[in-house]
Amino acid sequence: MAKTNPLQFIQQTRAEISKVVWPTRRETLLTTAMVVALATVAAIFFSLVDLGIRSGLSALLGLFG
């Protein structure tokens, strides 16, 4: 591998950064809303699964207790 001097490195870095396409404000808000919605759905789902398992185990242990 050839070594790059610091000036070339900075120039190449700036060239690569200029290629980045940043999301629009609308895209950022929509993506954030989707993440919050899916996290909420996942939290509700796992809460219901936990409640079901807890109720089932309590009923099962109540039979032997």
C-alpha positions, 0 to 999 in steps of 0.5 A: 500500500502506498502511503498518502501524505496528510494533505492528500488524505484531507483532500480525499476525505473532503471529496468523499464527504461531499458525496454524502447525501444527507436526508431531508428534514421530512425523511428524518421525521418520517424515519423517526416516527417509524422507529418510535411506532415500531418500538411501541408495537414491540414493547406492547407485544413483549409486554403481552407475551410476558403477561401471558407467560407470567399468568400461565406459570402462576396458574401452573404453580397454583395447581401444585401449591 
